[in-house]
Amino acid sequence: MLTQFLPFGASILMWLLLQLSLYQSPLIWCWAGALIVLNILTAWLLAYRHGWLNFLPLPLASSLIVLGYLTIVPQNQIWLVQTIMAAALIATYLYWRWVYFYLYLPARYTAFSLDSLSFYVNFFLTFLLAGTAYGWHDFLGQSIPSLILPGMIISASPLVGVPSLGVALGLGLILYQFFWSGKVAIKNAWPYFAVAAALLLEWFVVLSYLPLAYYLLAFLWASAYYVIVGLISDKLAGKLDKSKIRLYLILTVLSWLAVLLSARWI
């Protein structure tokens, strides 16, 4: 009986913790710990008989990456802060709701709902993850290698300490969610997983040398993620051909040109 209230309750608690983090930033480690416990507990209560760890990466990465991104958003941009948190609230609720339907009410579950949601949320998370990392690099003086490493990174900022998944760990959670939601076993997809992770981490480092604003660099990195996972998805589905590759290349070149030509270079 409890499980049917978990999607709404867990989403609201996540949103409240993010709201509190705005007003008690020195306690940001506490909020990060609370978000980790909340997501683990929700996944376990909802799916402890169904391989609950597989349902954890997306909401865990979502809440922590959003928490990290809020540390670099100017607090006077209330509309942006609240928009990001509202998007996290809606995405988390839809995710847990569809997980509940998938496990307990399959008649109400729409086929490929988790796949589609994961794809778009993962793109959004790659943008926020890169934006957070590049923002800390610009504003807090964090080195690029230290941002890539997994784990918690202490910053020399008034925030006392900023929780970081590390780009590598955050990307690992996102890629795992991508393959799992696509019903591809990691043991069969690990070469694609490794290649995608290596290319994206290398591209993350290369982009750090461009004198662009952190959010533009984040967009370029997220667009690279979109192309790479799109190609992998089509390859695994047996739908990859020259026309698909050409389309991805054209979209990538056009979007990057639009960003680079309209950006203000330092």
C-alpha positions in Angstrom: 0.0 0.0 0.0 2.9 2.3 0.8 4.4 1.9 -2.6 1.6 3.8 -4.5 2.4 7.0 -2.5 6.2 6.7 -2.9 6.5 8.4 -6.4 4.7 11.6 -5.2 6.2 11.6 -1.7 9.8 11.0 -2.7 9.6 13.7 -5.4 8.2 16.3 -3.0 10.9 15.4 -0.4 13.6 15.8 -3.0 12.3 19.2 -4.0 12.1 20.3 -0.4 15.7 19.3 0.2 16.8 21.2 -2.8 14.8 24.3 -1.7 16.4 24.1 1.8 19.9 23.9 0.3 19.4 27.4 -1.1 19.0 28.9 2.3 21.5 26.7 4.2 24.3 26.4 1.8 27.0 25.7 4.5 25.1 22.5 5.2 25.2 21.3 1.6 27.0 18.1 2.6 24.0 17.3 4.8 21.6 17.9 1.9 23.7 15.7 -0.4 23.7 12.9 2.2 19.9 13.3 2.7 19.3 13.1 -1.0 21.4 9.9 -1.3 19.5 8.3 1.6 16.2 9.4 0.1 16.9 7.9 -3.3 18.3 4.6 -2.0 15.4 4.2 0.4 12.8 5.0 -2.3 14.4 2.6 -4.8 14.6 -0.2 -2.2 11.0 0.2 -1.0 9.7 0.4 -4.5 11.7 -2.4 -6.1 13.5 -4.4 -3.5 12.2 -7.6 -5.2 13.0 -6.4 -8.7 16.7 -5.6 -8.7 16.2 -2.2 -7.0 19.8 -1.0 -7.7 18.9 -0.8 -11.5 16.3 1.8 -10.7 18.6 4.0 -8.7 21.0 5.7 -11.1 18.8 8.3 -12.8 17.0 9.8 -9.7 20.3 9.7 -7.7 22.3 11.4 -10.4 19.4 13.9 -11.1 19.1 15.1 -7.5 22.9 15.4 -6.8 23.7 17.0 -10.2 20.9 19.5 -9.7 22.2 20.2 -6.2 25.7 20.8 -7.6 24.4 23.1 -10.4 22.5 25.2 -7.9 25.8 26.2 -6.4 26.9 28.1 -9.5 23.6 29.7 -10.5 23.4 33.3 -9.3 20.9 33.4 -6.5 19.3 36.6 -7.9 18.1 34.5 -10.9 15.2 33.0 -8.9 13.3 32.1 -12.1 16.2 29.9 -13.4 16.7 28.3 -10.0 13.0 27.5 -9.6 12.7 26.3 -13.2 15.5 23.8 -12.7 14.1 22.5 -9.5 10.6 22.3 -11.0 12.0 20.3 -13.9 13.8 18.0 -11.5 10.5 17.5 -9.5 8.4 16.7 -12.6 11.1 14.3 -14.1 11.6 12.5 -10.8 7.9 12.1 -10.2 7.3 10.8 -13.7 10.2 8.4 -13.4 9.1 6.9 -10.1 5.4 6.8 -11.2 6.3 4.9 -14.4 8.6 2.5 -12.4 5.6 1.8 -10.1 3.3 1.1 -13.1 6.1 -1.0 -14.7 6.4 -3.2 -11.6 2.9 -3.3 -10.2 0.4 -2.1 -12.8 1.8 -3.2 -16.2 -1.6 -2.5 -17.8 -1.2 1.2 -17.1 2.4 1.3 -18.2 3.0 2.8 -21.6 5.6 1.0 -23.6 9.0 2.7 -23.8 8.0 5.4 -21.3 11.1 4.9 -19.1 13.3 4.7 -22.2 12.1 8.0 -23.6 12.1 9.8 -20.3 15.6 8.5 -19.5 16.9 9.6 -22.9 15.8 13.3 -22.5 16.5 13.5 -18.8 20.0 12.1 -19.4 20.7 14.8 -22.0 19.6 17.5 -19.5 21.7 16.0 -16.8 24.8 15.9 -19.0 24.3 19.6 -19.6 24.0 20.3 -15.8 26.9 18.0 -14.9 29.2 19.7 -17.4 27.9 23.2 -16.5 28.6 22.5 -12.8 32.1 21.3 -13.5 33.1 24.1 -15.9 31.5 26.6 -13.5 33.6 25.4 -10.6 36.6 25.5 -12.9 35.9 29.1 -13.7 34.6 30.5 -10.4 36.3 28.3 -7.8 39.5 27.5 -9.5 39.0 23.7 -9.5 41.4 21.9 -11.9 39.9 19.9 -14.7 41.6 16.6 -13.6 40.2 17.0 -10.0 36.7 17.5 -11.4 36.8 14.4 -13.6 37.8 12.1 -10.7 34.9 10.4 -8.9 34.2 11.2 -5.3 33.6 14.2 -3.1 35.7 17.3 -3.9 36.4 19.9 -1.3 36.3 23.5 -2.6 38.0 26.5 -1.1 34.7 28.5 -1.3 32.5 30.0 1.4 30.2 27.0 0.8 32.6 25.1 3.0 32.4 22.1 0.7 30.7 21.4 -2.6 29.5 17.8 -3.2 30.6 16.5 -6.5 29.8 13.2 -8.2 32.9 13.8 -10.3 32.3 14.0 -14.0 33.5 10.4 -14.5 31.1 9.0 -11.9 28.2 11.2 -13.0 28.7 10.2 -16.6 28.9 6.5 -15.5 25.5 6.7 -13.8 24.0 8.4 -16.9 25.4 5.9 -19.3 24.4 3.0 -17.2 20.8 4.4 -17.1 20.9 4.8 -20.9 21.9 1.1 -21.5 19.6 -0.3 -18.7 16.5 1.7 -19.9 17.2 0.4 -23.4 17.2 -3.2 -22.0 20.8 -3.7 -23.0 22.8 -5.8 -20.6 26.0 -4.1 -19.5 28.0 -7.3 -20.0 27.0 -7.2 -23.7 27.3 -3.4 -24.1 30.5 -2.7 -22.1 32.6 -2.0 -25.3 30.1 0.7 -26.3 30.0 1.9 -22.7 33.8 2.2 -22.5 34.1 3.9 -25.9 31.3 6.4 -25.1 32.8 7.2 -21.7 36.3 7.6 -23.1 35.2 9.9 -26.0 33.1 12.1 -23.8 35.7 12.5 -21.0 38.3 13.3 -23.7 36.0 15.8 -25.2 35.3 17.3 -21.8 39.0 18.0 -21.4 39.4 19.5 -24.9 36.4 21.8 -24.4 37.9 23.2 -21.2 40.5 25.0 -23.3 38.0 27.0 -25.2 37.4 30.6 -23.8 33.7 30.3 -23.7 31.1 30.7 -20.9 30.5 27.5 -18.8 27.0 27.0 -20.1 28.1 27.1 -23.7 30.8 24.5 -23.0 28.2 22.4 -21.2 25.9 22.6 -24.3 28.7 21.5 -26.6 29.5 18.5 -24.3 25.8 17.6 -24.0 25.4 17.7 -27.7 28.3 15.3 -28.1 26.6 13.0 -25.6 23.4 13.2 -27.7 25.2 12.2 -30.9 27.3 9.4 -29.4 24.4 7.7 -27.6 22.2 8.2 -30.6 24.7 6.4 -32.8 25.1 3.6 -30.2 21.3 3.3 -29.8 20.8 3.0 -33.6 23.7 0.6 -33.9 22.3 -1.7 -31.2 18.9 -1.6 -32.8 20.3 -2.4 -36.2 19.1 0.9 -37.6 22.4 2.6 -38.2 23.1 3.5 -41.8 24.9 6.3 -43.8 21.8 8.5 -43.8 21.5 8.4 -40.0 25.2 9.2 -39.6 24.9 12.1 -42.1 21.9 13.5 -40.2 23.7 13.4 -36.8 26.8 15.1 -38.3 24.7 17.8 -40.0 22.8 18.5 -36.8 26.0 18.6 -34.7 27.8 20.9 -37.1 24.9 23.3 -37.4 24.3 23.5 -33.6 28.0 24.0 -32.8 28.3 26.7 -35.5 25.3 28.5 -34.1 26.9 28.4 -30.7 30.4 29.3 -31.7 29.5 32.1 -34.1 27.1 33.7 -31.7 29.3 33.4 -28.6 31.3 36.2 -27.1 34.9 35.1 -27.2 37.2 36.3 -24.4 
